[in-house]
C-alpha cells in the first residue's frame, strides 16, 4: 500500500483533532478525503507529509514510517497545501527549476518543461509569480507538487480559484496522474469528487464516518431509497401517502412525485401500489442519493459545505 494509516491521533491540549483513524490507499487510486471545516482533514494531510507529528498511532508512505524515515517520505510525496505558499518574487520557470533541483530531480530543465506543459503554464512561465492570478498560482503549486514525479500526491483544495475551464483541465490532469500514482484529494466541491475519485473517506470531528466507493455510499450509507414516479393523471396527496413505508412525498411537476423511504424494497412497493390501484405510470425511476446528501447525513452538516 502507498499510504497506511493505523490508529492515527493528533491532540492539541485537550482538543482531539484526529481520533484514532485508520485507512489505506493503493497505487492507481484517487481517494476523496472529505469533511466539514475543522474535521481533521488538513491535520491528517500535514501528518502524512511530515509537517507535524502525530500524538499517537503510526503512518507509512511507500513503506516508510513518517516518524523514523521522514526524509524518505518527503521524497515520495508531492504536496499542495490549502494555502499555497509560493516565492512571489521568483519567475514561474525559475521557481520550478529551484523546486526540481531542491528535490534532486534528474534532468531538471527537461522536467520543468514537462510540468509546465502538463499544467498549461506555457504562457505564464516567464512572469513573476506575484503577477499571476489566483488560478495560475494554484497551477504553479500543483506543478511544484509533481516536479519530482512522486508516487503519492496529497492535494488540499487543488482547484481553488480556478475558472470552470481550468477546473476541467486540472481534473483531467489529476485523473491521468491517478492511473499510476496514489492521490489523496481534499475538497468541498462534491462534483469534483464525483468526477475524479474512486473512493471516498469522510471524516467528522476527527473520526472516520465513511470509507467506501461512491457507488456503495450512494446505495447504503445514506440509508434512503428515492423513487421518481410520473402518473398519467393527477394524483391526490392522500393516495400517495398510503404507499407502504413512504416516509416523504414531494410533488414536482407534470404529475410527478419524489418518494423517499428507508425500506430497501420500496421500489417494489411503489410498483405494487400502482398495479393494485390500476394507476397508469408513465415513468418510475430509482434516483441515486447525491454525495452532498450523504455528506450532510453523515456529518450532521445542514449548512454550507
TAGI-V986726 format. One record per backbone hydrogen bond with DSSP energy under -0.5 kcal/mol. CO is the residue of the C=O (numbers start at 1). NH is the residue of the N-H. If there is no record, write none. Layout:
co | nh
CO | NH
CO | NH
//
This chain:
co | nh
2 | 62
3 | 25
4 | 60
5 | 23
6 | 58
8 | 21
9 | 55
9 | 56
10 | 17
10 | 18
11 | 13
12 | 15
15 | 12
15 | 17
18 | 10
18 | 20
21 | 8
23 | 5
25 | 2
25 | 3
26 | 29
29 | 31
29 | 183
30 | 32
30 | 198
30 | 199
31 | 33
31 | 185
32 | 34
32 | 201
33 | 187
34 | 203
36 | 39
39 | 206
40 | 44
41 | 45
42 | 46
43 | 47
44 | 48
45 | 49
46 | 51
46 | 52
47 | 50
56 | 9
58 | 6
59 | 66
60 | 4
61 | 64
64 | 61
65 | 69
69 | 73
70 | 74
71 | 75
72 | 76
73 | 76
73 | 77
74 | 77
76 | 151
76 | 152
78 | 154
79 | 81
80 | 156
82 | 84
83 | 85
84 | 86
86 | 88
87 | 90
88 | 130
90 | 129
91 | 95
92 | 96
93 | 97
94 | 98
95 | 99
96 | 100
97 | 101
98 | 102
99 | 103
100 | 105
101 | 104
105 | 108
107 | 111
108 | 112
109 | 113
110 | 114
111 | 115
112 | 116
113 | 117
114 | 118
115 | 119
116 | 121
117 | 120
121 | 124
121 | 125
122 | 125
124 | 127
125 | 93
127 | 92
128 | 131
129 | 132
133 | 137
134 | 138
135 | 139
136 | 140
137 | 141
138 | 142
139 | 143
140 | 144
141 | 145
142 | 146
143 | 147
144 | 147
146 | 149
151 | 182
152 | 78
153 | 155
153 | 184
154 | 80
154 | 156
155 | 157
155 | 186
157 | 160
159 | 162
163 | 167
164 | 168
165 | 169
166 | 170
167 | 171
168 | 172
169 | 173
170 | 174
171 | 175
172 | 176
173 | 177
174 | 178
176 | 179
177 | 180
177 | 181
181 | 28
181 | 183
182 | 153
183 | 31
183 | 185
184 | 155
185 | 33
186 | 157
188 | 190
189 | 192
189 | 193
190 | 194
191 | 195
192 | 196
193 | 197
198 | 214
199 | 32
200 | 212
201 | 34
202 | 209
202 | 210
204 | 207
206 | 19
207 | 204
207 | 209
210 | 202
212 | 200
213 | 217
214 | 218
215 | 219
216 | 220
216 | 221
217 | 222
220 | 223
225 | 261
226 | 287
227 | 229
227 | 259
228 | 285
229 | 257
230 | 282
230 | 283
236 | 240
237 | 241
238 | 242
239 | 242
240 | 243
243 | 246
245 | 247
248 | 260
250 | 258
253 | 256
255 | 231
256 | 252
257 | 229
257 | 259
258 | 250
259 | 227
260 | 247
260 | 248
261 | 225
262 | 264
263 | 266
265 | 269
266 | 270
267 | 271
268 | 272
269 | 273
270 | 274
271 | 275
272 | 276
273 | 277
274 | 279
275 | 278
280 | 232
280 | 282
283 | 230
285 | 228
285 | 287
287 | 226
290 | 294
291 | 295
292 | 296
293 | 297
294 | 298
295 | 299
296 | 300
296 | 301
300 | 302
//
